């Protein structure tokens, strides 16, 4: 299969580009944690679309913004093809996001 050369992904309409947080591999004291088959349900918003088009033709803005941390559903999202050095990214419909969350996530993404 041919290697894709993605430079930028801009979500369309009511979609949001998310980078999922990577679960830690070891604790702060250095204890290795077993690999978990469960992925993180927390992600960082990297980009948002222009908004959802309503039945009357108007556009409803998306309620999350760049840099927000969000709670993701267990299933869903579309995996974006990645380049060699890029983290795995996902596209979600803004309606599928469960909550905006606050916390200290800077060391996890």
Secondary structure, DSSP 8 states (H G I E B T S, - for coil): ------------TTEEEEEE----SB-TT--B----SS--SEEEEEEE-S-EE-TTS-EE--S--TT-EEE--SS--EEE---TT---EEEEEGGG--EEE-S--TTT-
